[in-house]
Amino acid sequence: MVDCEMCGKRNAGVKKARIEGSIMSVCLACATYGAEVSMPKKISANIIRNYAPREYKDADADARIVPRFNSILKNAREKKGLKQEQVAKMLNEKESLIHNIESGKFKPRLKTARKLEKFFGVSIVETVSFDGENNDIPQITNNEEPLTMGDLLKKTLEKR
């Protein structure tokens, strides 16, 4: 058995009690100096396994910000005749964030990008479809030998 943390009594029936802000294991006599605290029971691993995380499709999983987002936003702001400081206050964002986004130093999160889109009435988020074809990656086949990174680099530079 556990000893009382207050009086040191051995083999005493111990309870958890809050005494002067601290939770202590104390005997029944010392428990009267505070309020009894019920401790949560341990959760077994079987219960945790039954609560598997939900699988959901992220609505923005196939969304990306367009490459020239900074100039689009800057032009939209200038058309409205607003300063970065005014935009920041209206959107409840930091002025430095607006400045860094417009200068291209920082790519906004999708949530912020959507907020900027709505405010300015422009489109800087596009949906990308993953149909197995990607036109950005050069499609090179070489039936003779496997391609190396150097081969891919040469082929890419030849196209330019």
C-alpha positions in Angstrom: 0.0 0.0 0.0 1.0 3.6 -0.4 2.0 5.9 2.4 0.1 9.1 3.1 1.9 12.0 1.5 0.9 14.4 4.3 1.4 12.6 7.6 3.4 9.6 6.4 1.1 6.9 7.9 2.0 3.5 6.4 -0.5 1.0 4.9 -3.3 3.5 5.3 -6.3 3.5 2.9 -5.2 6.3 0.5 -7.4 8.7 -1.5 -6.6 11.5 -3.9 -7.4 14.9 -2.4 -6.8 18.5 -3.5 -5.2 20.3 -0.5 -4.2 23.9 -1.0 -4.1 23.5 -4.8 -2.1 20.3 -4.9 -3.4 16.9 -5.6 -2.0 14.4 -3.1 -2.4 10.8 -2.0 -3.5 11.1 1.6 -5.0 8.9 4.3 -8.7 9.2 5.3 -7.8 11.5 8.3 -5.8 13.9 6.2 -8.3 13.9 3.3 -10.6 16.0 5.6 -8.1 19.0 5.1 -9.1 19.2 1.4 -11.6 18.0 -1.2 -11.7 14.5 -2.5 -10.7 14.2 -6.2 -11.9 11.5 -8.5 -9.2 10.5 -11.0 -10.2 9.4 -14.5 -9.9 5.7 -15.2 -7.3 4.6 -17.7 -8.6 3.9 -21.1 -7.8 0.5 -22.5 -6.1 0.1 -25.9 -9.2 -1.8 -27.2 -11.4 1.3 -26.7 -8.9 3.5 -28.4 -8.7 1.2 -31.4 -12.5 1.4 -31.9 -12.2 5.1 -32.4 -10.3 5.1 -35.7 -9.8 8.5 -37.3 -12.4 9.5 -39.8 -11.4 9.4 -43.4 -12.5 12.5 -45.3 -11.6 14.1 -48.5 -10.0 17.5 -48.1 -11.9 19.9 -50.3 -8.7 21.8 -51.0 -6.5 18.7 -51.8 -6.6 19.4 -55.5 -6.3 23.2 -55.2 -3.2 25.3 -55.7 -2.3 28.9 -55.9 -1.6 30.3 -59.4 2.0 31.2 -60.2 1.5 35.0 -60.6 -0.7 35.4 -57.5 1.3 38.3 -56.2 0.9 40.6 -59.2 -2.8 39.7 -59.5 -3.4 40.7 -55.9 -1.3 43.9 -56.1 -3.1 45.0 -59.3 -6.5 44.3 -57.6 -5.5 46.3 -54.5 -4.3 49.2 -56.6 -7.5 49.2 -58.7 -9.5 49.6 -55.5 -7.2 52.5 -54.4 -6.2 50.8 -51.1 -3.0 50.7 -49.2 -1.6 47.5 -47.8 -2.3 48.7 -44.3 -6.0 49.3 -45.1 -6.3 45.8 -46.7 -4.7 44.2 -43.7 -7.1 46.0 -41.3 -10.2 45.1 -43.4 -9.1 41.4 -43.6 -7.9 41.2 -40.0 -4.4 40.2 -41.1 -1.0 41.7 -40.5 0.3 44.3 -42.8 3.6 42.5 -43.1 1.7 39.4 -44.4 0.0 41.4 -47.1 3.3 43.0 -48.1 5.1 39.6 -48.2 2.4 38.1 -50.3 2.3 40.9 -52.8 6.1 40.9 -53.1 6.1 37.2 -53.8 8.2 36.4 -50.7 5.4 34.4 -49.1 2.8 32.1 -50.6 -0.4 32.4 -48.7 -2.3 29.4 -47.2 -5.4 28.4 -49.1 -7.6 29.8 -46.4 -6.0 33.2 -46.7 -5.9 33.0 -50.5 -9.6 32.3 -50.6 -10.2 35.3 -48.3 -8.1 37.5 -50.6 -10.0 36.2 -53.6 -13.4 37.0 -52.1 -12.3 40.5 -51.0 -10.7 41.6 -54.3 -13.0 39.6 -56.6 -10.1 37.9 -58.4 -9.1 34.3 -58.8 -5.8 33.1 -57.5 -6.7 29.5 -56.5 -7.1 27.0 -59.3 -8.2 23.4 -59.2 -5.7 20.8 -60.5 -7.0 17.6 -61.8 -4.8 14.5 -61.3 -5.7 12.4 -64.3 -2.3 10.8 -64.7 -1.1 13.3 -67.2 1.2 16.1 -66.2 2.3 18.4 -69.0 5.0 20.0 -66.8 7.1 16.9 -66.6 8.8 15.9 -69.9 7.7 12.5 -71.1 10.9 10.8 -72.2 11.1 7.2 -73.2 14.3 5.3 -74.0 13.9 1.6 -74.8 17.6 0.9 -74.9 18.8 1.8 -71.4 17.2 3.2 -68.2 17.3 7.0 -68.0 19.5 8.8 -65.5 18.9 12.3 -64.0 21.6 13.6 -66.4 19.6 12.2 -69.4 16.4 13.9 -68.2 18.3 17.2 -67.7 19.8 17.1 -71.2 16.4 16.4 -72.8 14.8 19.2 -70.8 17.5 21.7 -71.9 17.2 20.6 -75.5 13.6 21.5 -75.5 14.4 25.1 -74.5 
